[in-house]
């Protein structure tokens, strides 16, 4: 049971630290759609966007294991992770295309 609906509420952060399954599900349900939309704006490829979204949540959940700051804003954290992954993948794609032309 998720006790808070605020993205940076201390109770939600504590639940994430404890790997509470309901809290993890809540975070995914709340943020997957807006993150996916942002990713699609960057990469314009639905398959790549889905992969980036999946990797975003994997990395975020790993961060939960390592401990979270009480001041964490979950959406901002997720957004930064997905942006980093998206730009890394786009950079790798461009690099791959350039190398094929050589």
Contact map, one row per residue, 1 for C-alpha under 8 A:
111000000000000000000110000000000000000000000000000000000000000000000000000000000000000000000000000000
111110000001001000000110010000000000000000000000000000000000000000000000000000000000000000000000000000
111110000011000000000000000000000000000000000000000000000000000000000000000000000000000000000000000000
011111001011000000000000000000000000000000000000000000000000000000000000000000000000000000000000000000
011111101001000000000000000000000000000000000000000000000000000000000000000000000000000000000000000000
000111111001000000000000000000000000000000000000000000000000000000000000000000000000000000000000000000
000011111001000000000000000000000000000000000000000000000000000000000000111000000000000000000000000000
000001111101100000000000000000000000000000000000000000000000000000000111110000000000000000000000000000
000111111111100000000000000000000000000000000000000000000000000000000000000000000000000000000000000000
000000011111110000000000000000000000000000000000000000000000000000000110000000000000000000000000000000
001100001111111000000000000000000000000000000000000000000000000000000000000000000000000000000000000000
011111111111111100000010000000000000000000000000000000000000000000000000000000000000000000000000000000
000000011111111110000000000000000000000000000000000000000000000000011101000000000000000000000000000000
000000000111111111000000000000000000000000000000000000000000000000000000000000000000000000000000000000
010000000011111111110010000000000000000000000000000000000000000000000000000000000000000000000000000000
000000000001111111110011000000000000000000000000000000000000000100000000000000000000000000000000000000
000000000000111111110000000000000000000000000000000000000000000110110000000000000000000000000000000000
000000000000011111110000000000000000000000000000000000000000000010000000000000000000000000000000000000
000000000000001111111011000000000000000000000000000000000000000110000000000000000000000000000000000000
000000000000001111111111000000000000000000000000000000000000000000000000000000000000000000000000000000
000000000000000000111111100000000000000000000000000000000000000000000000000000000000000000000000000000
110000000000000000011111110000000000000000000000000000000000000000000000000000000000000000000000000000
110000000001001100111111111000000000000000000000000000000000000000000000000000000000000000000000000000
000000000000000100111111111100000000000000000000000000000000100000000000000000000000000000000000000000
000000000000000000001111111110000000000000000000000000000000000000000000000000000000000000000000000000
010000000000000000000111111111000000000000000000000000000000000000000000000000000000000000000000000000
000000000000000000000011111111110000000000000000000000000000000000000000000000000000000000000000000000
000000000000000000000001111111110000000000000000000000001000000000000000000000000000000000000000000000
000000000000000000000000111111111000000000000000000000000000000000000000000000000000000000000000000000
000000000000000000000000011111111000000000000000000000000000000000000000000000000000000000000000000000
000000000000000000000000001111111110000000000000000000000000000000000000001000000000000000000000000000
000000000000000000000000001111111111000000000000000010000000000000000000000000000000000000000000000000
000000000000000000000000000011111111100000000000000000000000000000000000000000000000000000000000000000
000000000000000000000000000000111111110000000000000000000000000000000000000000000000000000000000000000
000000000000000000000000000000111111111000000000000010000000000000000000000001100100000000000000000000
000000000000000000000000000000011111111100000000110010000000000000000000000000000000000000000000000000
000000000000000000000000000000001111111110000000000000000000000000000000000000000000000000000000000000
000000000000000000000000000000000111111111000000000000000000000000000000000000000000000000000000000000
000000000000000000000000000000000011111111110000100110000000000000000000000000000110010000000000000000
000000000000000000000000000000000001111111111100100000000000000000000000000000000000000000000000000000
000000000000000000000000000000000000111111110000000000000000000000000000000000000000000000000000000000
000000000000000000000000000000000000011111110000000000000000000000000000000000000000010000000000000000
000000000000000000000000000000000000001111111001100000000000000000000000000000000000010001000000000000
000000000000000000000000000000000000001111111100100000000000000000000000000000000000000000000000000000
000000000000000000000000000000000000000100111111100000000000000000000000000000000000000000000000000000
000000000000000000000000000000000000000100011111110000000000000000000000000000000000000000000000000000
000000000000000000000000000000000000000000001111111000000000000000000000000000000000000000000000000000
000000000000000000000000000000000000000000101111111100000000000000000000000000000000000000000000000000
000000000000000000000000000000000001001100111111111110000000000000000000000000000000010000000000000000
000000000000000000000000000000000001000000000111111111000000000000000000000000000000000000000000000000
000000000000000000000000000000000000000000000011111111100000000000000000000000000000000000000000000000
000000000000000000000000000000000000001000000001111111110000000000000000000000000100110000000000000000
000000000000000000000000000000010011001000000000111111111000000000000000000000000100000000000000000000
000000000000000000000000000000000000000000000000011111111100000000000000000000000000000000000000000000
000000000000000000000000000000000000000000000000001111111110000000000000000000000100100000000000000000
000000000000000000000000000000000000000000000000000111111111000000000000000001001100100000000000000000
000000000000000000000000000100000000000000000000000011111111100000000000000001000000000000000000000000
000000000000000000000000000000000000000000000000000001111111110000000000000000000000000000000000000000
000000000000000000000000000000000000000000000000000000111111111000000000000000001000000000000000000000
000000000000000000000000000000000000000000000000000000011111111100000000000011001000000000000000000000
000000000000000000000001000000000000000000000000000000001111111110000000000000000000000000000000000000
000000000000000000000000000000000000000000000000000000000111111111000000000000000000000000000000000000
000000000000000000000000000000000000000000000000000000000011111111110000000000000000000000000000000000
000000000000000110100000000000000000000000000000000000000001111111110000000000000000000000000000000000
000000000000000011100000000000000000000000000000000000000000111111100000000000000000000000000000000000
000000000000000000000000000000000000000000000000000000000000011111110000000000000000000000000000000000
000000000000000010000000000000000000000000000000000000000000001111111000000000000000000000000000000000
000000000000100010000000000000000000000000000000000000000000001101111101000000000000000000000000000000
000000000000100000000000000000000000000000000000000000000000000000111111000000000000000000000000000000
000000010100100000000000000000000000000000000000000000000000000000011111000000000000000000000000000000
000000010100000000000000000000000000000000000000000000000000000000001111100000000000000000000000000000
000000010000100000000000000000000000000000000000000000000000000000011111110010000000000000000000000000
000000110000000000000000000000000000000000000000000000000000000000000011111110000000000000000000000000
000000110000000000000000000000000000000000000000000000000000000000000001111111000000000000000000000000
000000100000000000000000000000100000000000000000000000000000000000000000111111100000000000000000000000
000000000000000000000000000000000000000000000000000000000000000000000000111111110000000000000000000000
000000000000000000000000000000000000000000000000000000000001000000000001111111111000000000000000000000
000000000000000000000000000000000010000000000000000000011001000000000000011111111100000000000000000000
000000000000000000000000000000000010000000000000000000000000000000000000001111111110000000000000000000
000000000000000000000000000000000000000000000000000000000000000000000000000111111111000000000000000000
000000000000000000000000000000000000000000000000000000010011000000000000000011111111100000000000000000
000000000000000000000000000000000010001000000000000110110000000000000000000001111111110000000000000000
000000000000000000000000000000000000001000000000000000000000000000000000000000111111111000000000000000
000000000000000000000000000000000000000000000000000000000000000000000000000000011111111100000000000000
000000000000000000000000000000000000000000000000000100110000000000000000000000001111111110000000000000
000000000000000000000000000000000000001001100000100100000000000000000000000000000111111111000000000000
000000000000000000000000000000000000000000000000000000000000000000000000000000000011111111100000000000
000000000000000000000000000000000000000000000000000000000000000000000000000000000001111111110000000000
000000000000000000000000000000000000000000000000000000000000000000000000000000000000111111111000000000
000000000000000000000000000000000000000000100000000000000000000000000000000000000000011111111100000000
000000000000000000000000000000000000000000000000000000000000000000000000000000000000001111111110000000
000000000000000000000000000000000000000000000000000000000000000000000000000000000000000111111111000000
000000000000000000000000000000000000000000000000000000000000000000000000000000000000000011111111100000
000000000000000000000000000000000000000000000000000000000000000000000000000000000000000001111111110000
000000000000000000000000000000000000000000000000000000000000000000000000000000000000000000111111111000
000000000000000000000000000000000000000000000000000000000000000000000000000000000000000000011111111100
000000000000000000000000000000000000000000000000000000000000000000000000000000000000000000001111111110
000000000000000000000000000000000000000000000000000000000000000000000000000000000000000000000111111111
000000000000000000000000000000000000000000000000000000000000000000000000000000000000000000000011111111
000000000000000000000000000000000000000000000000000000000000000000000000000000000000000000000001111111
000000000000000000000000000000000000000000000000000000000000000000000000000000000000000000000000111111
000000000000000000000000000000000000000000000000000000000000000000000000000000000000000000000000011111
